[in-house]
Amino acid sequence: MPGTTGTTSRGRIRYGYWLPVFGGWLRNAGDEGMEVSWSYAKKLACRSEQIGYDLTLVAELFLNDIKGINAPALDAWSTAAALAAVTERLEMMVAVRPTFHQPAILAKQAANMDLIAPGRISLNVVSSWWADEARRYGVHFEEHDDRYARTNEWLSVVHGAWTTSGYSHAGKYYSVDETVLVPKPKKLPTIYAGGESEAAKTLISSQCDAYVMHGDPPERIAPKIADMRARRAALGLPPMTFGMAAYEIVRPTEAEAKREVERITNVAPGSPGYGNYQDWISHTKLEQRVSLEDYSVSNRGLRAGLVGTPEQVAERVRAFADAGVDLLLLQSSPQLEEMERFASEVMPLVG
């Protein structure tokens, strides 16, 4: 399965961003100026491809883990399908959790989206972590390594449905018999996935096309990439590509950038996202302990260090490219305004 899709050429880092389907990224702030609506999502996607962004990651959670479970959140798949129809160049990386989607049905949906946006559909496969969300939506929640075993089989079924006529499979988690999937995707969607446990890395190195990482400094990212490259080579598979989450803050001076960091990292017990932080920590296996300050923004984004003047941030981006990162998945607040700033002030300096 891996290596069957087109991958990014070396030499140019790609810029992606998280679509703010939760109305923002800050767990200590209310209104961030990112309305949870189709109109804002469309405006952001259309503008982003005009100013140099390559990809948007559309996260999938049925509850809002940033602003609290009673806050609104957009559905990933219907939003991504609609965005695919109104954009021309932007890649749609749609998150999908195997426990919430039957694989053959999902394969059909993704193939249909490829008709809408040929070659621009990819999957971010996520093994679920939120037990309370699963309970509220009537989905069975499994322990960590069991979720990865399910994901492994799920990916096999998806790929089989995409590539084989009359595909059949009988396994521990899924059974399909003579599946008919027509039309098939002209280009198989790239499979992205992330995880820091041994179970995750074993799965991703064998079944996926790209590895996505939480934010960390370049000196921590480089050995992670080296490890996954070695795993991949040992399996005799083509090279992977590598993405990383990062929260970016670009300001005229370093002092202004630091003040913004202080403003957004004061999440306290009792705030809407705090309970979800406890749930997340208890159901993941991370290589490092995540502090509550790290959790102020998603996916350890501040650890990437894309904070400072345009020159400082551009230098940091180049360091990640040297470490082997192909794709930056950026978050910012307010998203559109900060993405405009990054595109006009940082991208030209990176080259």
QUIGILIN-V406195 format. One line per field, one symbol per residue. ss: DSSP state (2 for helix, 1 for strand, 0 for the rest). phi: phi as a letter, one per 40 degrees, with the letter a starting at -180 (. if undefined). psi: psi as a letter, one per 30 degrees, with the letter a starting at -180 (. if undefined). A space follows every 50 residues. Layout:
ss: ???
phi: ???
psi: ???
This chain:
ss: 00000000000001111100000000000000000002222222222222 00001111000000000000000002222222222200001111110222 00222222222222220000111110000022222200000002222222 22222222222220001111000011111000000000011110000222 22222220011110000222222222222222220000001111111011 00022222222222000000000222222222000000000002220222 22220011022222222222222000111110002222222222202222 0
phi: .cgcbcbccchbccbbaccccbgibccbbcccgbccacccccdccccccc bhcbabcbcbacbcccchccccaccccccccccdcbbbbccbcbcabdcb acccccccccccccccbdgbbbbbcbcdbbcccdccbgbcbbcdcccccc ddcdcccdccccbbcgcbabbcbbbbbfcbbbccccbcdcbbabibccdc ccccccbbbabbbccacdcccdcccccccccccccgbcdcbbbacabbbb bdbcccccccccccbbcbdhcdccccdcccdcbbbccbcbcccdcdbcff dcccgcbicdccccccccccccchccabbcbaacdcccccccccbbdccc g
psi: ekfflklkllfkkljllkkifggafkfglcjggikileeeeeeeeeeeff ggkfkkjjljkfljfeflffllkkkeeeeeeeeefglffkkjjkkkjeff kkeeeeeeeeeeefeeikggklkjkkjkfjeeeeefghkkklldfeeeee eeeeeeeeeeeefkkhklkjaefkkkjhkjjkllkekkkkjklllfleee eeeeffflfkkkllklleffeefeeeeeeeeeeffglllllklkkkkkjk leleeeeeeeeeefhhklkflefeeeeeeeefgljlflkkleeefellhh efffgikaleeeeeeeeeeeeefgkfkkjkllkkeeeeeeeeeffeeeee .
